[in-house]
Amino acid sequence: MRLGDRHLREIVVNEVSFVRKCIGADSSHGDLWGKLICTNFKVSFITHDALPKQRFQVANRLLGEHDVPLACVEQVVTVNDAKGKQKVLCSNQKLKFNPTELILYCKDFRIIRFRFDEAGPQSAKKVCLAIAHYSQPADPQLLFGFEYVGKQYYGSLGERVNGVDPGGGLQMPLFDRPSEWDREIKRTGAAEWRVCSINEGYIVSSSLPEYFVVPVSLADQDLKQYLCFFTAHRIPLWCWNHPNGSALVRMASISDPLQQRKLDQRICSAITKSHPQRSDVLKSDLDKNLPNIQDIQAAFVKVRQICVIEPFEESEEKWLSSMESSRWLEYVRTFLKHSAEVVYLLEGKHVSVILQEEEDRDLSCVVSSLVQLMLDPHFRSLTGFQSLVQKEWVMAGHRFLDRCNHLKKNDKEESPLFQLFLDCVWQIINQYPAAFEFTETYLTVLSDSMWIPVFSTFLFNCPQQRTENSMDFAKSKCIPLGEEKALRFPPVWDWSQQFTPKDQALFNNPMYVGKGATCVQNGTVKSFRRTKKNYSSTLRGMPSSLRNILMDGHDSLTLTRRNSLVPRLKPDFSQIREVVESPTERFFRDWVSRPADLQGMLIPQLLPSHLALWRLYFLRWVPEASIPKGGPVTAYHKLSQLADEVEKLQSQLRQYKGGSTPTSNPSAPPSDHSRMYFKAGSTHEPSSTPEYLSSSFPFSPVGNMCRRSILGTPLSKFLNGAKIWLSTETLANEAL
């Protein structure tokens, strides 16, 4: 049995009727009845019952309201009430009892429960086993994306069908061709760097892209000689150039100790020659200075336990101390801090920096992306940010297949590096909201897209793996590729595949004013150019005694692996004023003392009180954490309406200036081309926040998660805006 084209040509592998989806934990009141279906793409629940209408809730075109992609299923648990048994199901396992309940623990922090009280016991057992089996594929080619792409986009002669060109029409580079690297070189003014093509066909390194950027002074022949000395043959890769000529470079470690010094000298010499002032090159060893992937995974698991699985009946202090003990926000701060130190070297000391990591595929992705985000306003636009992820994560060979554990093969390889990066980005947005074109809704949806195995972006460990597996799949399924090298999976950046234009408007930040944006001055529409005087420094002031927010008194890149997040202030504060200020401290103090230039360099403040839990991401499925008509959505609602009204007024002014009278039809529906999700209404419409909005907007917990209902949670203060204090010791210090 197949579902229609609207459902991605899925194959139904098992189903069971008369299933109850649990909505409330204390009783069956409000539960939904329907059919539970397992396809080769998702777990689907079809019900005829109607939930309360959730207006303005984001809807995914690939998934229904009660659908969960198989790749999003973290754990399948079956329960038998009568026997008091519970079993975690793995692929190809036997189930000796008939389940009365199925619990799905999801990677997007949902917990979904189904009851089989009225269903046939054998049918219930079969659907549970099917979900366990298909959510844990044994081979990459069993991921649904291969079936989808092979049948959706290619005809019998290898031609494109349905008029779809995966990745076509995108207004951003995918960095899979030399011309796109050339444009990035020119955009950053990296005159002494060139596109290298020695890896065409992935003949020298399986994890590098086919095209990358290297110093002009390094010939292809030299690079081929150096390859064998680097781990996984990953030679240095150019990331970005500062306007002052300093370069950000990333590379794997040198595997041969005997060649270490000679190769370091040659690489550094080539990078120095690419600098107009022949500046020095400094190296940052990320493996020594940052938490490893196992530490990060352990912290993430603890956060999930605290936010989703454990009840909220504990005291506020207990909950917050548990969050601190998870170390997740400590690691977020550590990566932001290290990235800021690299920013100082590039911006303040005008030196080039090499980020070195064992294989250059994990920690370096986070740091290189954050550094560029802090220094280059282009990457704070929506298309710029997407190109940054494409360049530093997808094409650079981040192990998405392993780190996301899509195949459920090796838990030791799983690590939420990309989620950590998005959390770091959110922290900066939270401090400088007007500097970014995109919203936290966009970041959340981007993270959710990791679990939709249709897009190439998060499906593979490197471009070569996509090519190799898709060629093998096409051959086994007799799919003619024509002139294509491999199946062309759609990238996640084509958001029209998941969302309507109206829902995509949720990605737009109404406070953002980019370069060249228009404004009205003295009745004339002018181009707006941001200057430092346009903004106050209200977000940036701090006591002078805490000026070492980023550095620990050392003008270097050395970070302890588990350094405390609490500034170690001496009890005698008179001594602090006598301490000689390092150049690094002076650089950040001077920067903090000036008004922010949101189109210039941005440095996040990193005192514990400046970091917060990303509530929309971690707590959106927790009903008692949802604040009706509260949270950032109230401000977003009003700002969107104001921004939409400004756009309309600007349009009318332009028409008047052009000599034409603007025509308006009050009864006409609002334009679908508006950037704002909430549009300006007429004077007769109420301007109050709609009743159906909550702090979980635009994600609704109704029908998607079952928790014990708790009224008057002790977390109310925290959820209404109080920040997480990573240590109570800082409370007194911050009062200084």
C-alpha positions in Angstrom: 0.0 0.0 0.0 1.4 3.4 -0.9 0.4 6.9 0.2 0.0 9.5 -2.6 2.5 11.9 -4.0 1.4 14.4 -1.4 2.9 12.0 1.2 6.3 11.7 -0.5 5.4 8.3 -2.1 5.7 6.5 1.3 5.1 2.9 1.8 2.9 1.8 4.7 4.6 -1.1 6.4 2.2 -1.7 9.3 -0.8 -0.2 11.0 -3.2 -0.8 13.8 -6.7 0.7 14.5 -8.6 1.7 17.7 -5.5 3.3 19.2 -5.7 6.0 21.8 -3.2 8.8 21.8 -2.7 10.1 25.3 -3.0 13.8 25.9 -3.3 13.9 29.7 -1.4 11.8 32.1 -3.9 11.8 35.0 -6.9 10.6 33.0 -8.1 9.6 29.6 -10.1 12.8 29.3 -9.2 14.6 26.0 -7.3 11.7 24.5 -7.6 11.0 20.8 -8.8 7.9 19.1 -7.5 6.8 15.7 -5.2 4.6 13.6 -1.4 4.3 14.2 0.6 3.8 11.0 4.2 3.1 10.4 5.6 4.0 7.0 9.1 3.9 5.7 9.3 7.7 6.5 7.4 8.4 9.7 5.1 7.3 12.5 1.7 8.7 11.6 -1.5 9.0 13.8 -4.7 9.6 11.9 -7.6 10.7 14.0 -11.1 12.0 13.3 -11.2 13.8 16.7 -10.6 17.5 16.7 -8.2 19.2 18.9 -8.7 22.8 20.0 -8.0 25.1 17.1 -4.4 26.3 17.2 -4.4 29.3 14.9 -1.0 30.5 13.7 0.7 27.3 14.5 3.4 26.4 12.0 2.5 23.5 9.8 5.0 21.4 8.0 4.2 20.3 4.4 6.0 17.0 4.8 4.5 16.1 8.2 1.0 16.1 9.7 0.2 17.4 13.2 0.6 13.9 14.7 3.5 12.7 12.6 7.0 11.9 13.8 9.8 11.2 11.3 11.4 7.8 12.0 14.8 9.6 12.2 13.4 11.7 15.1 12.6 8.6 17.2 15.3 8.3 19.9 13.8 5.3 21.8 10.9 2.9 21.4 9.5 1.6 24.7 6.7 -0.9 25.0 4.7 -1.6 28.2 2.5 -4.4 29.4 0.3 -3.2 32.4 -0.9 -6.6 33.5 2.6 -8.2 33.7 4.3 -5.0 34.9 6.8 -5.3 32.1 8.6 -2.6 30.1 11.0 -3.1 27.2 13.2 -0.9 25.1 12.9 -2.2 21.5 15.8 -2.4 19.2 15.8 -3.4 15.5 15.0 -7.1 14.7 14.2 -7.8 18.4 11.4 -10.1 19.5 8.7 -9.0 21.8 7.5 -11.7 24.2 4.5 -9.9 25.5 1.6 -8.0 24.0 2.0 -4.3 24.6 -0.7 -2.3 26.1 1.2 1.0 25.7 3.8 2.4 23.3 6.0 5.4 24.4 8.1 7.2 21.8 11.0 9.4 23.1 11.9 11.8 20.3 15.1 13.7 19.5 13.1 17.0 19.4 12.3 16.6 23.1 8.8 15.2 22.6 7.4 12.2 24.5 4.4 10.6 22.8 2.2 7.8 24.3 -0.2 5.5 22.6 -2.6 3.0 24.3 -3.8 -0.3 22.8 -6.7 -1.0 25.2 -9.1 -1.6 22.3 -6.7 -2.7 19.6 -5.9 -6.2 18.6 -2.9 -7.4 20.6 -1.1 -9.0 17.7 -1.6 -5.9 15.5 -0.3 -3.7 18.3 2.8 -5.9 18.7 3.5 -5.8 14.9 3.3 -2.1 14.6 5.6 -1.6 17.6 8.2 -4.0 16.1 7.9 -2.2 12.7 8.5 1.2 14.3 11.6 -0.1 16.1 12.9 -1.7 13.0 12.4 1.1 10.6 13.6 3.8 13.0 17.0 2.0 13.2 18.1 1.4 9.6 21.3 -0.7 9.1 22.5 1.2 6.1 22.5 4.8 4.9 20.7 3.8 1.7 17.7 2.6 3.8 17.1 6.2 5.0 14.0 7.5 3.4 15.7 10.3 1.5 17.1 7.8 -1.1 13.7 6.4 -1.9 12.2 9.9 -2.0 14.8 11.4 -4.3 15.0 8.4 -6.6 11.3 8.3 -7.3 10.4 12.0 -6.9 12.9 13.6 -9.1 14.1 11.1 -11.8 12.2 9.6 -14.7 13.0 6.5 -16.7 15.5 8.3 -18.9 17.3 10.2 -16.1 15.5 13.4 -16.8 14.1 15.6 -14.0 10.4 15.1 -13.3 7.8 17.2 -11.6 9.6 20.3 -12.8 11.7 20.2 -9.7 15.4 21.0 -9.6 16.7 20.2 -6.1 18.7 23.2 -5.0 17.7 25.2 -8.0 16.7 28.8 -7.7 18.4 29.3 -4.3 19.7 32.7 -3.6 22.8 31.4 -1.8 25.9 29.4 -2.7 26.2 25.7 -2.0 30.0 25.8 -2.4 30.0 22.8 -4.7 31.6 24.6 -7.6 34.7 26.8 -8.0 32.7 29.9 -9.1 31.0 30.1 -5.7 34.3 29.9 -3.8 35.6 32.6 -6.2 32.8 34.9 -5.3 33.4 34.4 -1.6 37.1 35.2 -2.1 36.2 38.4 -3.8 33.5 39.3 -1.2 36.0 39.1 1.6 38.9 40.6 -0.3 41.2 37.6 0.0 43.4 38.5 -2.9 46.2 36.1 -2.1 44.0 33.0 -1.9 42.9 30.7 -4.7 40.4 27.9 -5.4 42.1 24.5 -5.4 40.7 21.6 -7.4 43.1 18.7 -6.5 40.3 16.8 -4.8 38.0 16.6 -7.8 36.4 13.2 -7.7 37.5 13.0 -4.1 40.8 11.4 -5.2 43.0 12.8 -2.4 40.6 13.0 0.6 37.2 11.4 1.1 36.1 14.0 3.7 37.2 17.2 2.0 35.0 19.0 -0.6 36.0 18.8 -4.2 36.9 22.5 -4.2 38.4 24.6 -1.4 40.6 27.6 -0.9 44.3 27.7 -0.2 47.1 30.3 -0.2 48.3 31.4 -3.7 51.9 30.6 -2.7 51.0 26.9 -2.2 51.2 25.0 -5.5 49.1 21.9 -6.1 52.1 19.8 -6.2 53.2 20.9 -2.8 49.8 20.2 -1.4 49.8 16.7 -2.7 53.1 16.1 -1.0 51.8 17.4 2.3 48.6 15.4 2.2 49.8 12.1 3.7 51.1 13.9 6.8 47.7 15.3 7.9 45.0 13.2 9.6 42.5 11.9 7.0 44.5 13.9 4.4 42.8 17.1 5.6 45.2 19.9 4.6 44.5 23.5 5.8 41.3 25.0 4.6 40.6 28.8 4.3 37.5 29.9 6.1 37.4 33.7 5.9 39.4 36.9 5.5 39.3 40.0 7.7 39.3 43.3 5.9 42.7 43.9 7.5 44.1 40.9 5.7 44.1 38.4 8.5 42.8 34.9 7.6 40.9 32.3 9.5 42.1 28.8 8.6 41.2 25.4 9.9 43.2 22.2 9.6 43.6 18.6 10.9 46.5 17.6 13.1 49.8 16.5 11.6 50.0 12.7 12.2 53.7 12.4 11.7 55.6 14.0 14.7 58.8 14.0 12.7 57.2 16.3 10.1 55.4 18.5 12.6 57.8 21.4 12.8 58.7 21.5 9.1 55.1 21.4 7.9 54.0 24.0 10.4 56.6 26.3 9.1 55.6 25.8 5.5 51.9 26.3 6.2 52.4 29.3 8.4 54.8 30.8 5.9 52.3 30.5 3.1 49.5 32.1 5.2 51.9 34.9 6.2 52.6 35.6 2.5 48.9 35.9 1.9 48.7 38.8 4.5 49.3 42.3 3.2 51.4 43.2 6.2 53.0 39.7 6.4 51.6 39.3 9.8 52.2 36.4 12.2 50.1 33.2 12.3 48.9 31.8 15.6 47.5 28.3 16.2 44.7 27.3 18.5 44.6 23.6 19.5 40.9 23.0 20.0 41.3 19.5 21.3 43.2 20.8 24.3 41.2 24.0 24.9 37.6 22.8 24.5 35.3 20.1 25.8 35.3 16.9 23.7 32.3 15.4 21.9 31.6 12.9 24.7 31.4 15.7 27.3 29.0 17.7 25.1 26.8 14.6 24.5 26.7 13.9 28.3 25.6 17.4 29.0 22.9 17.4 26.4 21.5 14.1 27.7 21.3 15.6 31.2 19.5 18.7 29.9 17.0 16.5 28.1 16.5 14.5 31.3 15.9 17.7 33.4 13.7 19.5 30.9 11.6 16.6 29.5 11.6 13.5 31.6 11.9 14.6 35.2 8.8 16.2 36.7 8.7 19.9 37.7 7.6 19.2 41.3 11.0 20.0 42.7 11.9 23.4 44.1 13.1 26.1 41.9 16.6 26.0 43.4 16.8 22.2 42.9 15.8 22.6 39.2 18.2 25.4 38.5 21.1 23.6 40.3 20.3 20.5 38.2 20.6 22.6 35.1 23.9 24.0 36.3 25.2 20.5 37.0 24.4 19.4 33.5 27.3 21.8 32.3 25.4 22.5 29.0 25.5 26.3 29.5 29.0 26.1 30.7 30.0 24.5 27.4 28.0 27.1 25.5 30.0 29.8 27.3 33.3 28.0 26.7 32.8 27.9 23.0 31.6 31.6 22.9 34.6 32.6 25.0 37.1 30.8 22.9 35.6 32.2 19.7 35.7 35.7 21.1 39.4 35.3 21.8 40.0 34.3 18.2 38.1 37.4 17.2 40.5 39.5 19.3 43.5 38.0 17.5 42.0 38.6 14.0 40.5 42.1 14.8 42.8 43.4 17.5 46.2 41.9 16.7 45.8 41.7 12.9 47.2 38.2 12.9 45.9 35.1 11.1 44.7 32.1 13.1 44.7 28.4 12.5 42.1 26.3 14.2 43.6 22.9 14.7 41.6 19.7 15.6 42.4 16.0 15.2 40.2 15.6 12.2 39.0 19.2 11.8 35.3 18.1 11.5 33.7 18.8 14.9 34.9 21.5 17.3 36.4 23.6 14.4 33.0 23.8 12.7 31.5 25.5 15.8 34.4 27.9 16.5 35.0 28.9 12.8 31.3 29.6 12.4 31.0 31.7 15.6 34.0 33.7 14.7 32.7 34.6 11.3 29.3 35.4 12.8 30.8 37.8 15.3 33.0 39.6 12.7 31.0 39.6 9.5 27.5 41.1 9.4 26.8 39.2 6.1 26.5 36.0 8.0 23.8 37.6 10.3 21.4 37.8 7.3 19.3 34.8 6.5 21.0 33.8 3.3 24.4 34.6 4.7 23.8 32.4 7.8 22.7 29.5 5.6 25.8 29.9 3.4 27.9 29.9 6.5 26.4 26.5 7.7 26.8 25.1 4.2 30.4 26.2 4.0 31.7 25.4 7.5 29.6 22.3 8.3 28.2 20.6 5.2 31.0 21.0 2.7 33.7 20.9 5.3 32.6 17.3 6.2 30.9 17.5 9.6 29.8 14.0 10.5 26.1 14.6 10.5 25.3 10.9 9.9 27.3 9.8 12.9 26.8 12.8 15.2 23.0 12.6 14.7 23.2 8.8 15.0 20.8 8.4 12.1 21.6 4.7 11.9 21.6 4.1 15.7 24.9 2.2 15.3 27.3 3.8 17.7 26.1 5.9 20.6 29.7 6.9 21.3 29.9 8.8 18.0 26.7 10.7 18.8 27.1 14.4 19.8 24.9 17.5 19.4 27.6 19.8 18.0 25.2 21.5 15.7 22.6 22.0 18.4 25.4 23.5 20.6 26.3 25.9 17.8 22.6 27.0 17.3 22.4 27.6 21.1 25.5 29.8 20.9 23.9 31.7 18.0 20.7 32.1 20.1 22.7 33.5 23.0 24.2 36.2 20.7 20.7 37.0 19.2 19.3 37.2 22.7 21.9 40.0 23.5 21.8 41.8 20.1 18.3 41.0 18.6 18.4 43.8 16.1 21.7 42.5 14.5 20.1 39.4 13.0 17.7 39.0 10.2 16.4 35.6 11.4 14.6 34.6 14.5 14.8 31.8 17.2 11.9 30.2 15.4 14.1 29.8 12.4 16.9 28.3 14.5 14.4 25.8 16.1 13.0 24.8 12.7 16.5 24.4 11.4 17.4 22.0 14.2 14.1 20.1 13.7 15.0 19.6 10.0 18.0 17.4 11.1 15.4 14.7 11.7 13.7 14.8 8.3 15.8 12.4 6.2 15.0 14.0 2.9 17.6 16.8 2.7 21.2 16.2 1.9 22.2 18.9 4.3 22.1 16.8 7.5 22.1 13.3 6.0 25.7 12.5 5.4 29.2 12.7 6.9 30.7 14.4 3.9 29.9 15.2 0.2 31.8 12.2 -1.0 29.6 9.9 1.1 26.5 11.3 -0.5 27.9 10.8 -4.0 29.1 7.3 -3.4 25.9 6.0 -1.7 23.6 7.7 -4.2 25.4 6.2 -7.1 25.2 2.7 -5.6 21.5 3.2 -4.8 20.8 4.4 -8.3 22.6 1.4 -9.7 20.8 -1.1 -7.5 17.4 0.5 -8.3 18.1 0.9 -12.0 17.7 4.7 -11.8 19.3 6.4 -14.8 21.2 9.5 -13.7 21.8 11.0 -17.1 24.6 13.5 -16.8 24.4 13.7 -13.1 27.3 12.3 -10.9 24.8 11.2 -8.2 21.3 11.7 -7.0 20.7 15.4 -6.2 19.1 15.6 -2.8 17.3 18.8 -2.1 19.1 21.0 0.4 17.2 22.1 3.5 17.6 25.7 2.4 14.7 25.4 0.0 12.2 26.1 2.7 9.3 26.0 0.3 9.4 22.2 0.5 8.5 22.4 4.2 6.6 25.6 4.7 4.2 28.0 3.0 5.4 31.6 2.4 3.3 32.7 5.4 5.0 30.2 7.7 8.4 31.2 6.3 7.6 34.7 7.5 8.2 33.5 11.0 11.9 33.3 10.1 12.0 37.1 9.7 13.1 39.4 12.6 11.0 42.6 12.5 13.7 44.5 14.4 16.4 43.8 11.9 17.6 46.6 9.7 20.4 45.5 7.4 22.7 47.5 5.2 20.9 49.6 2.6 17.5 49.3 4.2 15.2 52.2 3.6 13.9 54.7 6.2 11.9 57.9 6.1 13.6 61.1 7.0 11.8 64.5 6.7 9.2 62.9 4.5 11.7 61.4 2.1 12.6 57.8 1.7 16.3 57.4 2.1 18.8 54.6 2.3 19.7 53.8 5.9 23.3 53.4 6.8 24.0 52.3 10.3 26.4 54.2 12.5 27.5 53.7 16.0 25.5 56.7 17.1 22.3 55.0 16.1 22.4 52.7 19.1 22.9 53.1 22.8 25.1 50.9 24.8 22.3 49.8 27.2 23.0 46.1 26.6 26.7 46.4 27.1 27.4 48.4 30.3 29.0 46.6 33.2 31.0 47.3 36.3 34.7 48.0 35.6 35.6 45.4 38.2 34.2 42.7 35.9 35.9 43.9 32.8 37.7 40.5 32.3 34.5 38.8 31.1 36.2 37.1 28.2 39.8 36.6 29.3 41.2 35.1 32.4 44.1 37.5 32.6 46.1 35.7 29.9 46.8 37.1 26.5 46.7 33.7 24.8 44.3 31.1 23.5 44.8 28.7 26.4 41.6 27.6 28.0 41.2 25.0 30.7 38.9 22.1 29.7 36.7 22.6 32.7 37.3 26.2 33.7 34.8 27.7 36.1 32.3 30.1 34.7 32.5 32.3 37.8 35.0 35.2 37.5 37.5 34.6 40.2 37.5 38.0 41.9 39.8 38.7 44.8 38.1 39.7 48.0 40.3 42.9 48.2 38.9 44.9 45.3 41.6 47.5 45.7 44.0 45.0 44.3 41.9 44.6 41.1 42.5 48.2 40.2 46.3 47.7 40.6 46.5 44.7 38.3 48.2 45.5 35.0 45.7 45.2 32.2 46.6 42.9 29.4 46.2 44.0 25.7 43.4 41.5 25.4 41.5 42.9 28.4 42.1 46.4 27.2 40.7 45.5 23.7 37.5 44.1 25.1 37.1 46.8 27.7 37.4 49.5 25.0 34.9 47.6 22.8 32.4 47.2 25.7 32.6 50.9 26.6 31.5 52.0 23.1 28.0 51.9 21.7 27.3 48.8 19.7 27.6 48.9 15.9 25.3 46.1 14.9 26.7 46.1 11.4 30.2 45.7 12.8 31.9 43.3 15.2 29.7 41.7 17.9 31.1 40.2 21.1 28.7 38.4 23.4 28.8 39.2 27.1 29.7 36.1 29.0 29.0 36.6 32.7 26.7 33.8 34.0 23.8 36.1 34.2 24.1 37.0 30.5 23.5 33.4 29.5 20.0 31.9 29.5 18.3 28.7 28.8 17.0 28.6 25.2 13.4 28.1 26.4 11.6 27.8 23.1 13.9 24.9 22.1 14.1 23.0 25.3 10.7 23.6 26.9 8.3 24.1 24.0 6.6 20.7 24.5 6.2 21.1 28.2 2.6 22.3 28.8 3.2 23.7 32.3 6.2 25.8 30.9 3.9 27.4 28.3 2.8 31.0 29.3 -0.5 32.0 27.6 -0.1 35.4 25.8 3.4 35.5 27.3 7.1 35.2 26.4 8.8 36.8 23.4 5.8 36.2 21.2 4.0 39.2 22.6 6.8 41.5 21.6 7.2 39.7 18.2 3.4 40.1 17.6 3.5 43.8 18.1 6.8 44.4 16.3 5.6 42.5 13.3 2.5 44.6 13.0 4.5 47.8 13.4 7.0 46.7 10.8 4.3 45.7 8.4 2.7 49.1 8.8 6.0 50.9 8.2 6.5 48.9 5.0 3.0 49.9 3.8 3.7 53.6 4.6 7.1 53.4 2.8 5.4 51.9 -0.3 2.8 54.7 -0.3 5.5 57.4 0.0 7.5 55.9 -2.9 4.3 55.9 -5.0 3.6 59.6 -4.1 7.2 60.5 -4.8 6.9 58.9 -8.2 3.9 61.1 -9.1 1.3 58.3 -8.9 -1.5 58.1 -6.4 -1.5 54.9 -4.4 -4.5 52.8 -4.8 -5.9 51.0 -1.9 -8.7 48.6 -1.5 -9.7 48.2 2.2 -11.6 45.0 1.4 -8.6 43.4 -0.4 -6.8 40.7 1.4 -3.4 41.5 2.8 -0.5 40.8 0.5 1.1 37.4 0.8 4.5 39.0 0.0 4.7 40.7 3.4 7.8 39.8 5.4 5.8 39.7 8.6 3.8 36.9 9.9 1.4 39.2 11.8 0.3 41.9 9.5 -1.0 45.4 10.3 -4.7 45.5 10.5 -7.3 48.3 10.1 -8.0 50.7 12.9 -11.2 48.8 13.7 -9.4 45.6 14.5 -8.2 44.9 18.1 -4.5 45.3 18.6 -4.3 43.1 21.7 -2.4 39.9 21.7 -4.6 37.0 20.4 -5.7 34.5 22.9 -4.2 31.5 21.1 -0.6 32.8 21.4 1.7 31.4 24.1 5.4 31.3 24.8 5.7 28.1 22.9 4.6 29.9 19.7 4.6 28.7 16.9 4.9 25.2 18.3 2.0 23.8 20.2 2.3 21.2 23.0 -1.4 20.2 22.6 -1.6 16.6 21.4 2.2 16.3 21.0 3.4 15.5 24.5 2.0 13.9 27.6 3.1 15.1 31.0 1.7 15.2 34.5 -0.4 18.3 34.8 1.0 20.6 37.4 -0.5 24.0 38.4 1.5 26.7 40.0 4.9 25.3 39.0 7.7 26.8 41.2 9.5 27.6 37.9 7.0 30.4 37.1 9.5 33.0 38.0 12.2 31.5 35.8 9.8 30.9 32.9 8.6 34.5 33.0 12.0 35.9 32.3 14.4 35.2 35.1 17.8 34.0 33.9 19.6 30.9 34.8 22.4 31.6 37.3 25.1 29.2 36.7 26.4 29.8 40.2 24.7 31.5 43.1 28.2 32.8 44.1 27.9 35.4 41.3 24.7 37.0 42.6 26.7 39.1 45.1 29.5 39.8 42.7 27.1 41.2 40.0 25.7 43.7 42.5 29.0 45.5 42.5 
